[in-house]
Amino acid sequence: MLLLSLNGILEFFYEIMPIIACESEKHQCRSAPYKLSICIPTWNRADLLEKQLDNIASAQQGHCHDFEVVVIDNASSDNTWERIKNEAKSNRLFLKSLRNPVNVGIDLNFLRAFEHATGEWTWIIGDDDHQINMDTSISTICGLNDLPAALTILLDMSETDWAGLEKKQVSYLNFDQFMSPKHDGLGSHLHQVSKVVCRTHHVTTGLKRAYSRAIGNLHAHSYIYAPILQDTGLNIIAMDGFFSEWPAWYLSVPRWNLLHGHIGAWRSSVDMFSSLQSEARERERRIRGKDILGFMTQLIDNGQQLTSSDWQFAKEQLGNKAYYKLRLKQVLRTFKETTNQSGQTESALADESGY
């Protein structure tokens, strides 16, 4: 009850706060509707934001100017706002910029970005998502027509196997298919703002609930996407070269503390599907189990010694079968290192059917 009251106060305060705005001249003079709104929430990362705007401006060349850029500055204390105003004066983008007079937190800033989008599709991206191939992505999104769902996930073509999909450019899943174990790999994408595009006029469906339930878990945007997914299903657009380079967090071994943490992500993954608590919890159990199993395997393969609390956590989350397989794998790894045997440790996790 207290949390809901605080969220209500924050929502009310945010609605009545004056917000500072500036626009490029070409945005002010534009009367035709946009196909796409690229929204960038930002705070105190002027260099990263400027680089992202450069990336978008470069992608604009050769395309019909069918998208606007909406920047929401969360009361940055560096020179972010000055650079935004300079960008507006350059008039190279259809740019609309807004500045909160005080820092309202990441969740509220994200929700405000949704509110100010005017294009047919809304795409929230990070100011640091420089690895995205903007030219490929913008041209693909602006070309979206006659899709069955109002929510679209963007994938690199190489990610389709992991997501349980065929290697084709356009796929569609209804909500029941999305919730099936075959497509568990898609679940995490609803938290990755740069990989989700939604039809703007569907945003209001989840906006009120996001304001009342999602503030503070860092994933308020997923509360916008969830009801759209339930109502209309999901389009998946797979592109060759979605990433101009693979992000470091895709390639590196995940930090162990992320397994113990991510409380906001796990909570919102269940809570955002308010009418399907048991199904959502079962899905998250499967996803969490797969993630923990994979991450621990990587850590063991890299020779990291896990603590007793790590093992206790794994046992609680995975159950005895997978836990003892991991223990056996650790023993084999230690034995190989001790005896200086060459070659790969025989996998003790051949059967992962439990997840």
Secondary structure, 3 states (H helix, E strand, C coil): CHHHHHHHHHHHHHHHCCCEEEECHHHHHCCCCCCEEEEEEECCCHHHHHHHHHHHHHHHCCCCCCEEEEEEECCCCCCHHHHHHHHHHHCCCCEEEEECCCCCCHHHHHHHHHHHCCCCEEEECCCCCCCECHHHHHHHHHCCCCCCCCEEEEEEHHHCCCCCCCCCCEEEECHHHHCCHHHHHHHHHHHCHHHEEEEHHHCHHHHHHHHHHCCCCCCHHHHHHHHHHHHHCEEEEEECCCECCCCHHHHCCCCHHHHHCCHHHHHHHHHCCCCCHHHHHHHHHHHHHHHHHHHHHHHHHCCCCCCHHHHHHHHHHHCHHHHHHHHHHHHHHHHHHHHCCCCCCCCCCCCCCCC
